[in-house]
Amino acid sequence: MDQFIPQYQKPIKQPNPRKLRRWEKFRKTQSTTSIYFLLWAIFTALSLMIVLMTAVSQRVVLSQTYRDQASRQVAEKGQIIKREILREPDWTGGNYSGYLRMLSHMYDVEVYVLDGQGNVLFPQEPNFDPEAPEVEEQMDFSDEMGVLLAELSETRNGYAVYETEGVYVYATELSKYKDMNTYLYVGRSLELIEAVTARMNVRVVLISIFVFMLSFALTSVVAGWFTNPITEMTKKARRLAQGQFDVDFRGQNYGKEMVDLAEALNHARDELSKTDRMQKDLIANVSHDFKTPLTMIKGYASMIMEISGDIPEKRNKHAQVIVDESDRLASLVNDVLDLSKISSGIEALKQTTFDMSSYLEEVLGRFDYLKETKGYRFITEIEDGLFTSGDEMKLGQVLYNLIGNAVNYTGDDQTVYVRLQKETETTFRFSVTDTGKGIKAEEISEIWNRYYRSSETHKRPVRGTGLGLSIVKTILERHNFLFGVDSEVGKGSTFYVIFPLIKAP
């Protein structure tokens, strides 16, 4: 028995190999075809299509118009000729060949009087105008008589107008002649429309050749105008990829879209240039920060081996330095790893509800050594019982980094202000203020960058790699919390975070 396959475990339908090959072939063709050629081909094909459509439409319209006009004219002239013939009281008894020839010449048509078998009765009398060679010719309409009679049988007007073998025919029945039915045949040839059509075909060919050559020239210019900026930008982009950050993507003869693209590329160039510079600064900072504890570890390890190995007091002191520097080195490594994991989303947020007020007191406790050893002052305004929801460990890292940043950049009074206060019924605000030199307006947007580090030199009680604010930004963005900084040069800075207020569990 077949094994039951649940709906969510059904095999995935494999794509058609033939379609995949066609798609791959199309992609290869698309990747090797230049925009210049595509524009040229499209414009040329469009021009030729317009010429051909115009020529065909004109040919059809002209042909139909001429045929309609020929049909109307042969009907009008046929009726006039019939009236002229019937006006003669005894046309069947006289010699009317010359009369019919005159009417034929006057109205520019062929005029014949036929019997029921298609024989020409007039103009055929050999005794009339014997010098005319056409009188000697035997005219036979027996093959066309069936069509003529059939057309007359289907009309109610007493006459018929139809086309046969390149001739428009007006046919109607006349009176008796020698006890037989007679018929008037008035014909007009369509040779003129055929000649005009032939000439038009020649002209269409000549115009198509001219349009093709003109399209080739014009589209070459237009395609070049379109593609030259792209080619120029491509060359500049390659230079940018090689690290030449002085390239300017703006150029001459650019349309609005290309100008917008050039501005966007210039902005990307500036950002890449700043990123490259900050990355180099970061590498230098990290290298320096890594080098210092490694040098200390190596130096004190050598001192234990050579000097203090047998002296417990000195050995323990030197070993403690090694432990402290190892912890410092591990802290630096953890900063780099934390930023990498948080940015990539490897670590999921562990959402819990906790007391931010007591948690902030705990974080501030980690800075007590600065009050005791360095004389720093922490002035706090912390409202009790403020609960929030989030990843407690990561938000604790946010608090620690912001307070540590304020410690590093505060003024000579070594004072840091920390506040945690309810703002609305649904939010409360954490802020930390230093009394340092403040942040320049043009640098405020850069301080959250992972490679940013102020060029101002400070004694840094809280050591770091310049990644602290970037870690803060990444954590808060993942929590969708509002945050920012207010700063005034010479008066210090205030970093703040808006937390959601949750009822105490």
Backbone torsions as a table, in degrees:
resi	resn	phi	psi	omega
1	MET	NA	137.9	-179.9
2	ASP	-62.9	141.7	178.8
3	GLN	-75.6	134.9	-179.9
4	PHE	-72.5	131.0	179.6
5	ILE	-111.2	116.4	178.5
6	PRO	-58.7	160.4	-175.8
7	GLN	-57.8	-40.6	-175.9
8	TYR	-79.1	-4.1	-179.6
9	GLN	-110.5	10.0	-179.5
10	LYS	-63.5	143.2	-179.2
11	PRO	-61.7	143.9	178.8
12	ILE	-78.5	131.9	-179.3
13	LYS	-67.3	127.4	-178.2
14	GLN	-77.9	142.0	-180.0
15	PRO	-67.7	154.0	179.6
16	ASN	-68.4	122.7	-179.3
17	PRO	-59.6	-35.2	-179.4
18	ARG	-65.6	-42.2	177.7
19	LYS	-64.8	-38.2	178.1
20	LEU	-63.2	-40.4	179.6
21	ARG	-66.1	-41.3	178.9
22	ARG	-63.9	-41.9	178.8
23	TRP	-64.0	-40.9	179.0
24	GLU	-65.3	-40.8	177.8
25	LYS	-63.6	-41.6	178.1
26	PHE	-62.7	-42.4	-179.9
27	ARG	-64.4	-40.6	178.6
28	LYS	-64.0	-43.1	178.4
29	THR	-63.3	-41.1	-179.6
30	GLN	-64.9	-38.2	-176.9
31	SER	-74.3	-23.4	-178.2
32	THR	-98.4	-4.6	180.0
33	THR	-95.6	127.7	-177.4
34	SER	-79.9	154.6	176.5
35	ILE	-62.8	-34.8	178.5
36	TYR	-56.9	-48.8	-178.8
37	PHE	-67.5	-40.6	-179.8
38	LEU	-61.7	-45.0	178.4
39	LEU	-62.8	-43.2	179.3
40	TRP	-61.2	-46.7	-178.2
41	ALA	-63.8	-42.3	-178.1
42	ILE	-65.9	-47.8	-179.1
43	PHE	-64.3	-41.5	-179.8
44	THR	-65.4	-45.9	179.3
45	ALA	-62.5	-39.4	179.3
46	LEU	-64.3	-42.4	179.7
47	SER	-63.7	-46.9	179.1
48	LEU	-63.1	-38.6	179.2
49	MET	-62.4	-42.2	179.5
50	ILE	-63.7	-43.1	179.8
51	VAL	-62.3	-47.1	-178.3
52	LEU	-64.5	-42.7	179.3
53	MET	-63.7	-39.9	178.2
54	THR	-64.1	-44.6	-178.9
55	ALA	-63.8	-45.0	-178.9
56	VAL	-64.9	-44.3	-179.7
57	SER	-63.4	-41.2	178.3
58	GLN	-64.4	-41.2	180.0
59	ARG	-62.4	-46.0	-179.2
60	VAL	-64.6	-46.0	-178.5
61	VAL	-64.7	-45.3	-179.2
62	LEU	-62.7	-45.6	-179.1
63	SER	-61.5	-46.5	-178.9
64	GLN	-66.4	-39.6	179.1
65	THR	-63.0	-44.5	-179.5
66	TYR	-65.0	-41.4	179.9
67	ARG	-64.9	-41.5	178.0
68	ASP	-63.3	-42.3	179.8
69	GLN	-66.2	-41.6	178.7
70	ALA	-63.1	-39.6	179.4
71	SER	-63.1	-44.2	180.0
72	ARG	-65.7	-43.1	-177.1
73	GLN	-66.2	-42.5	-178.9
74	VAL	-66.9	-31.9	176.3
75	ALA	-68.2	-45.5	179.8
76	GLU	-64.1	-45.1	-178.9
77	LYS	-68.3	-36.9	178.4
78	GLY	-61.9	-41.8	-179.7
79	GLN	-66.9	-38.0	177.7
80	ILE	-64.9	-45.1	-179.4
81	ILE	-63.7	-38.6	177.6
82	LYS	-61.1	-43.4	179.3
83	ARG	-64.8	-39.2	178.6
84	GLU	-63.0	-40.2	-179.1
85	ILE	-68.8	-46.7	-176.9
86	LEU	-72.0	-15.3	178.8
87	ARG	-67.4	-29.8	177.9
88	GLU	-71.5	125.2	-174.2
89	PRO	-66.9	-28.9	-176.7
90	ASP	-134.6	55.1	-175.4
91	TRP	-67.8	-25.0	-178.7
92	THR	-76.6	-15.1	-177.9
93	GLY	-102.5	-7.8	-178.8
94	GLY	-105.6	-173.1	179.2
95	ASN	-104.2	105.6	-173.1
96	TYR	-111.9	13.2	-179.8
97	SER	-61.4	-45.7	178.4
98	GLY	-63.3	-36.3	179.6
99	TYR	-64.3	-43.5	179.1
100	LEU	-67.1	-36.4	177.7
101	ARG	-65.1	-37.6	177.5
102	MET	-63.5	-44.6	178.2
103	LEU	-63.5	-38.5	178.6
104	SER	-61.9	-43.2	179.8
105	HIS	-70.7	-37.9	-177.0
106	MET	-65.5	-41.3	-175.0
107	TYR	-103.4	6.4	175.6
108	ASP	56.5	47.9	177.8
109	VAL	-141.0	168.7	173.0
110	GLU	-95.4	129.5	-176.3
111	VAL	-122.6	125.0	177.3
112	TYR	-139.0	150.2	169.8
113	VAL	-111.8	120.8	-173.7
114	LEU	-114.3	156.0	170.4
115	ASP	-93.3	-175.6	-175.2
116	GLY	-68.4	-16.1	178.8
117	GLN	-97.9	0.1	179.2
118	GLY	92.0	9.7	176.0
119	ASN	-79.4	143.7	-179.4
120	VAL	-82.7	119.3	176.1
121	LEU	-88.5	-44.2	176.5
122	PHE	-135.9	145.7	-9.0
123	PRO	-85.9	108.4	-177.7
124	GLN	-139.0	0.2	-178.0
125	GLU	-67.0	119.0	-178.0
126	PRO	-67.1	-19.3	-178.9
127	ASN	-84.5	1.0	178.7
128	PHE	-104.0	125.7	177.8
129	ASP	47.9	67.8	-174.6
130	PRO	-65.8	-17.3	-179.5
131	GLU	-77.5	-13.4	179.2
132	ALA	-78.5	117.4	-175.4
133	PRO	-65.1	-28.0	-177.7
134	GLU	-68.9	-17.8	179.4
135	VAL	-68.9	-28.5	-179.3
136	GLU	-77.7	-14.6	-176.8
137	GLU	-77.8	143.2	178.6
138	GLN	-92.9	114.5	-179.2
139	MET	-94.6	127.8	-176.1
140	ASP	-128.3	115.2	178.8
141	PHE	-113.7	24.2	-175.3
142	SER	-64.0	-35.3	-179.6
143	ASP	-70.0	-30.7	-177.2
144	GLU	-89.0	-11.2	-174.9
145	MET	-65.3	-35.6	178.8
146	GLY	-61.3	-41.9	177.6
147	VAL	-64.3	-43.5	-177.3
148	LEU	-61.7	-47.1	-179.4
149	LEU	-65.1	-38.3	178.5
150	ALA	-64.0	-41.2	178.9
151	GLU	-65.4	-41.0	-180.0
152	LEU	-67.2	-31.0	-179.3
153	SER	-71.4	-20.3	-176.8
154	GLU	-97.2	-3.9	-177.3
155	THR	-106.1	153.3	178.0
156	ARG	-108.6	-1.8	-176.1
157	ASN	-88.4	-7.4	-177.9
158	GLY	86.6	-3.1	176.3
159	TYR	-146.0	164.6	179.8
160	ALA	-136.5	143.4	175.0
161	VAL	-124.1	123.6	-177.7
162	TYR	-151.1	168.4	-179.2
163	GLU	-112.9	135.8	177.5
164	THR	-152.2	125.6	175.5
165	GLU	50.9	49.0	175.3
166	GLY	75.5	17.3	-179.0
167	VAL	-134.2	135.3	171.0
168	TYR	-89.6	129.5	-172.3
169	VAL	-119.1	133.6	167.9
170	TYR	-107.3	124.3	-177.9
171	ALA	-129.8	138.5	176.5
172	THR	-154.6	158.5	-179.0
173	GLU	-90.1	135.2	176.9
174	LEU	-102.5	-169.7	179.5
175	SER	-78.0	176.8	-178.1
176	LYS	-69.5	147.1	174.2
177	TYR	-139.2	112.7	-178.1
178	LYS	54.7	48.2	176.4
179	ASP	62.4	26.7	175.7
180	MET	-136.1	152.9	179.0
181	ASN	-70.8	140.6	177.0
182	THR	-121.0	152.9	-175.6
183	TYR	-134.4	139.6	176.7
184	LEU	-92.0	127.5	179.4
185	TYR	-118.3	114.5	176.7
186	VAL	-118.1	118.4	-176.5
187	GLY	-122.1	147.0	175.9
188	ARG	-132.9	125.8	-175.8
189	SER	-73.7	149.8	176.5
190	LEU	-100.2	21.9	-179.2
191	GLU	-62.1	-32.3	-178.0
192	LEU	-63.9	-46.4	-179.2
193	ILE	-66.1	-33.9	177.7
194	GLU	-67.9	-38.4	177.5
195	ALA	-66.8	-42.2	179.0
196	VAL	-64.1	-40.2	179.1
197	THR	-63.5	-41.8	179.0
198	ALA	-62.4	-43.5	178.0
199	ARG	-63.1	-39.2	180.0
200	MET	-64.9	-37.9	178.0
201	ASN	-60.3	-42.2	178.4
202	VAL	-64.1	-42.1	-179.3
203	ARG	-66.5	-36.4	178.5
204	VAL	-62.6	-41.7	178.6
205	VAL	-62.6	-46.2	-179.7
206	LEU	-64.2	-43.0	179.6
207	ILE	-64.9	-38.9	178.8
208	SER	-61.9	-42.4	178.0
209	ILE	-62.9	-44.2	-179.9
210	PHE	-63.5	-44.3	-179.8
211	VAL	-64.3	-38.8	178.6
212	PHE	-60.8	-46.3	-179.8
213	MET	-66.2	-41.8	179.2
214	LEU	-66.0	-40.5	177.9
215	SER	-63.7	-39.2	178.3
216	PHE	-58.9	-45.0	-178.7
217	ALA	-69.3	-48.5	-176.3
218	LEU	-67.0	-43.9	-178.5
219	THR	-68.8	-28.2	175.1
220	SER	-63.0	-42.3	179.2
221	VAL	-68.3	-47.2	-177.7
222	VAL	-65.1	-44.9	-179.8
223	ALA	-62.9	-39.2	176.5
224	GLY	-63.3	-39.1	179.0
225	TRP	-64.6	-35.5	179.3
226	PHE	-74.8	-42.8	-169.9
227	THR	-87.9	-22.2	-178.7
228	ASN	-59.1	-44.8	176.7
229	PRO	-60.7	-37.3	179.6
230	ILE	-66.6	-43.4	177.9
231	THR	-61.2	-42.7	-180.0
232	GLU	-64.2	-42.6	178.8
233	MET	-65.2	-36.1	178.5
234	THR	-61.8	-44.0	178.3
235	LYS	-62.3	-42.0	-180.0
236	LYS	-68.2	-35.8	178.4
237	ALA	-64.3	-37.3	177.1
238	ARG	-64.9	-38.4	177.0
239	ARG	-65.3	-38.9	177.7
240	LEU	-63.6	-40.4	178.8
241	ALA	-63.0	-24.7	177.8
242	GLN	-85.0	2.1	176.5
243	GLY	95.8	11.4	177.9
244	GLN	-89.7	93.7	-174.5
245	PHE	-85.6	9.0	178.4
246	ASP	-95.8	5.6	-179.0
247	VAL	-70.7	145.3	177.3
248	ASP	-119.3	117.9	-175.4
249	PHE	-78.8	-9.2	177.9
250	ARG	-73.6	149.7	-179.0
251	GLY	-153.7	-176.0	-179.1
252	GLN	-89.4	159.1	175.5
253	ASN	57.6	36.4	177.6
254	TYR	-95.0	137.6	172.1
255	GLY	-78.1	176.0	-176.1
256	LYS	-58.3	-44.7	-179.0
257	GLU	-63.0	-41.4	179.7
258	MET	-68.8	-34.1	176.5
259	VAL	-64.4	-43.7	177.4
260	ASP	-61.3	-41.6	178.3
261	LEU	-64.4	-41.6	179.3
262	ALA	-62.9	-41.1	178.6
263	GLU	-64.4	-40.8	178.7
264	ALA	-63.5	-41.3	179.3
265	LEU	-68.0	-37.5	176.4
266	ASN	-63.7	-39.1	176.7
267	HIS	-64.3	-42.8	177.2
268	ALA	-62.3	-38.4	177.0
269	ARG	-61.3	-45.1	180.0
270	ASP	-62.6	-42.1	179.8
271	GLU	-65.3	-41.2	178.1
272	LEU	-64.0	-39.1	179.5
273	SER	-63.6	-44.6	178.7
274	LYS	-66.7	-39.7	179.0
275	THR	-63.0	-43.1	179.0
276	ASP	-62.0	-43.6	-179.4
277	ARG	-66.2	-43.7	-179.3
278	MET	-68.7	-33.8	178.5
279	GLN	-65.6	-40.0	177.2
280	LYS	-64.7	-40.2	177.3
281	ASP	-63.7	-40.1	179.1
282	LEU	-61.8	-45.7	180.0
283	ILE	-60.5	-41.3	178.6
284	ALA	-64.0	-43.7	-179.8
285	ASN	-64.7	-46.7	-179.2
286	VAL	-64.2	-41.0	179.6
287	SER	-61.2	-41.9	179.5
288	HIS	-66.6	-44.0	-178.3
289	ASP	-67.6	-32.4	176.2
290	PHE	-73.8	-36.8	-175.1
291	LYS	-67.1	-38.8	-176.8
292	THR	-61.4	-53.0	179.6
293	PRO	-66.2	-34.2	178.5
294	LEU	-64.3	-41.2	178.2
295	THR	-64.0	-42.4	179.0
296	MET	-63.2	-43.7	-179.2
297	ILE	-61.1	-46.0	-179.1
298	LYS	-64.5	-43.2	-177.7
299	GLY	-63.9	-46.5	-177.6
300	TYR	-72.7	-29.6	174.9
301	ALA	-64.8	-40.1	177.4
302	SER	-65.1	-39.0	179.1
303	MET	-63.5	-38.6	178.7
304	ILE	-64.8	-41.2	-178.3
305	MET	-67.4	-37.6	-170.8
306	GLU	-100.1	-28.9	-170.5
307	ILE	-121.0	-58.0	-166.7
308	SER	-100.2	14.2	-177.5
309	GLY	-61.4	-34.7	-176.8
310	ASP	-99.1	1.1	-179.7
311	ILE	-110.2	102.4	-173.5
312	PRO	-54.6	-42.6	-175.9
313	GLU	-64.0	-49.2	179.7
314	LYS	-68.6	-38.3	-178.5
315	ARG	-62.8	-43.5	179.2
316	ASN	-65.3	-36.5	179.0
317	LYS	-65.9	-45.2	179.6
318	HIS	-67.3	-38.8	178.6
319	ALA	-63.7	-36.1	178.8
320	GLN	-65.1	-36.7	176.0
321	VAL	-61.6	-42.1	178.6
322	ILE	-61.8	-42.8	179.5
323	VAL	-63.9	-44.7	-179.5
324	ASP	-62.4	-44.1	-179.4
325	GLU	-69.2	-32.6	175.7
326	SER	-65.9	-41.4	176.8
327	ASP	-62.6	-39.9	178.9
328	ARG	-63.6	-43.4	178.9
329	LEU	-63.4	-42.0	178.1
330	ALA	-63.4	-36.7	178.4
331	SER	-63.9	-41.4	178.0
332	LEU	-62.9	-45.1	179.1
333	VAL	-62.6	-40.5	-179.6
334	ASN	-63.9	-37.3	177.1
335	ASP	-58.2	-47.6	-179.3
336	VAL	-63.6	-44.8	-179.0
337	LEU	-66.6	-40.1	179.9
338	ASP	-60.2	-46.0	-179.6
339	LEU	-61.6	-42.2	-179.8
340	SER	-63.5	-45.1	-177.7
341	LYS	-70.2	-40.0	-178.8
342	ILE	-67.9	-43.0	-178.3
343	SER	-64.7	-39.5	-177.8
344	SER	-81.8	-9.6	179.5
345	GLY	75.1	20.0	-179.5
346	ILE	-64.4	-41.7	-178.7
347	GLU	-91.8	123.4	177.4
348	ALA	-77.9	148.1	177.9
349	LEU	-72.9	135.1	178.5
350	LYS	-100.1	95.0	-173.3
351	GLN	-76.2	124.0	174.4
352	THR	-141.4	162.7	174.2
353	THR	-103.8	126.1	-175.6
354	PHE	-144.9	165.9	-177.7
355	ASP	-86.0	104.8	-178.9
356	MET	-68.2	-31.0	-178.5
357	SER	-62.5	-52.5	-179.8
358	SER	-68.7	-32.3	-179.0
359	TYR	-67.2	-37.6	178.0
360	LEU	-65.5	-38.7	176.3
361	GLU	-59.6	-40.0	179.8
362	GLU	-65.0	-41.9	179.5
363	VAL	-65.1	-42.2	-180.0
364	LEU	-62.3	-28.0	178.9
365	GLY	-62.2	-23.8	179.7
366	ARG	-71.5	-12.8	-178.9
367	PHE	-102.8	9.9	-179.8
368	ASP	-61.4	-30.6	-177.7
369	TYR	-65.2	-26.2	178.3
370	LEU	-73.2	-33.4	177.0
371	LYS	-67.9	-37.5	-175.5
372	GLU	-80.3	-35.4	-173.3
373	THR	-103.1	-29.0	-174.2
374	LYS	-113.8	-10.4	178.7
375	GLY	81.5	20.2	178.1
376	TYR	-72.5	149.2	177.5
377	ARG	-118.5	133.5	177.0
378	PHE	-116.7	108.3	179.8
379	ILE	-97.0	117.9	-171.1
380	THR	-118.6	147.3	170.2
381	GLU	-133.8	94.2	-174.3
382	ILE	-117.4	116.5	178.0
383	GLU	-80.5	134.4	-177.3
384	ASP	-76.8	154.6	169.6
385	GLY	72.8	29.9	178.0
386	LEU	-96.9	110.0	-178.4
387	PHE	-102.4	148.4	176.2
388	THR	-142.6	174.9	-179.8
389	SER	-123.9	133.2	-180.0
390	GLY	167.1	-172.3	177.0
391	ASP	-81.6	107.3	-172.6
392	GLU	-60.0	-44.6	-177.4
393	MET	-64.1	-44.4	-176.9
394	LYS	-72.2	-37.8	175.9
395	LEU	-67.0	-31.5	172.8
396	GLY	-62.9	-36.5	176.3
397	GLN	-64.6	-36.5	176.8
398	VAL	-62.1	-48.8	-179.9
399	LEU	-59.8	-46.3	-176.8
400	TYR	-62.8	-44.8	-177.8
401	ASN	-65.5	-39.5	-179.3
402	LEU	-69.0	-41.0	177.6
403	ILE	-67.4	-42.6	178.4
404	GLY	-61.7	-37.8	178.2
405	ASN	-64.6	-40.4	178.4
406	ALA	-65.2	-38.1	177.8
407	VAL	-61.3	-43.5	-176.7
408	ASN	-66.3	-30.7	-172.0
409	TYR	-113.9	8.2	179.5
410	THR	-71.6	169.1	-175.1
411	GLY	-81.0	-168.7	-176.8
412	ASP	-67.0	-18.8	178.7
413	ASP	-75.6	-7.7	176.5
414	GLN	52.7	43.1	-178.7
415	THR	-115.2	136.6	178.1
416	VAL	-128.8	132.5	179.8
417	TYR	-105.7	126.1	-179.6
418	VAL	-122.1	126.5	-178.3
419	ARG	-130.3	144.1	174.0
420	LEU	-141.7	105.9	-172.5
421	GLN	-140.0	146.9	177.0
422	LYS	-67.5	135.8	-176.8
423	GLU	-108.0	-49.8	176.6
424	THR	-135.1	-174.0	178.7
425	GLU	-69.3	-16.4	-176.4
426	THR	-121.5	-0.8	-177.5
427	THR	-141.8	157.4	167.4
428	PHE	-139.3	161.2	-168.7
429	ARG	-120.7	131.2	170.7
430	PHE	-106.1	133.8	177.0
431	SER	-143.7	148.8	176.4
432	VAL	-134.8	129.2	-173.3
433	THR	-122.6	134.9	173.6
434	ASP	-111.0	170.3	-178.1
435	THR	-115.2	30.0	-175.4
436	GLY	-82.2	-154.4	-174.1
437	LYS	-81.1	-7.1	-179.6
438	GLY	79.8	179.9	-176.7
439	ILE	-119.9	133.5	177.4
440	LYS	-65.6	148.5	-176.3
441	ALA	-58.5	-38.4	-178.1
442	GLU	-73.5	-11.9	-178.9
443	GLU	-100.9	-9.9	-175.5
444	ILE	-60.7	-39.8	-178.8
445	SER	-72.3	-13.4	-176.0
446	GLU	-98.3	-15.7	-171.0
447	ILE	-67.2	-21.6	180.0
448	TRP	-86.8	-2.0	-178.8
449	ASN	-70.0	142.7	-175.4
450	ARG	-66.4	-19.8	-178.4
451	TYR	-104.0	2.1	-174.7
452	TYR	-80.6	139.0	170.5
453	ARG	-152.1	128.6	-175.5
454	SER	-58.8	142.6	178.6
455	SER	-78.0	-10.1	178.5
456	GLU	-66.3	136.9	179.2
457	THR	-91.7	130.0	-179.5
458	HIS	-138.2	155.4	165.0
459	LYS	-77.5	121.9	-172.1
460	ARG	-106.6	96.4	175.6
461	PRO	-62.1	-34.9	178.1
462	VAL	-104.0	106.3	-175.1
463	ARG	-75.7	151.4	178.8
464	GLY	-164.8	176.8	-177.1
465	THR	-104.6	1.7	-172.8
466	GLY	87.8	6.4	-178.9
467	LEU	-97.1	-4.9	-172.7
468	GLY	-58.6	-50.8	-177.8
469	LEU	-69.1	-32.2	176.6
470	SER	-65.5	-39.7	175.8
471	ILE	-63.3	-42.1	178.1
472	VAL	-58.5	-48.9	-178.4
473	LYS	-59.9	-45.2	-176.8
474	THR	-64.8	-43.2	-179.7
475	ILE	-64.6	-46.2	-177.2
476	LEU	-68.4	-35.0	176.9
477	GLU	-65.9	-37.8	177.4
478	ARG	-67.8	-27.3	175.9
479	HIS	-86.2	-9.3	-175.9
480	ASN	61.1	37.9	177.0
481	PHE	-95.7	144.3	174.8
482	LEU	-77.1	141.3	178.6
483	PHE	-155.6	166.6	179.3
484	GLY	176.4	-168.8	-178.6
485	VAL	-144.9	139.0	171.6
486	ASP	-116.1	126.4	-175.5
487	SER	-145.7	147.9	175.5
488	GLU	-137.0	128.1	-176.2
489	VAL	-58.8	128.7	179.0
490	GLY	89.0	-6.9	-176.9
491	LYS	-126.1	4.3	176.0
492	GLY	96.5	-177.2	-176.2
493	SER	-136.6	151.2	176.0
494	THR	-126.3	115.6	174.9
495	PHE	-96.6	138.2	-176.0
496	TYR	-139.7	157.5	175.9
497	VAL	-138.9	136.6	176.7
498	ILE	-101.0	115.6	-179.5
499	PHE	-102.1	148.7	173.3
500	PRO	-73.9	137.9	-179.5
501	LEU	-90.7	121.9	-178.9
502	ILE	-114.6	144.5	177.6
503	LYS	-65.6	144.6	179.9
504	ALA	-63.9	135.1	178.6
505	PRO	-66.2	NA	NA
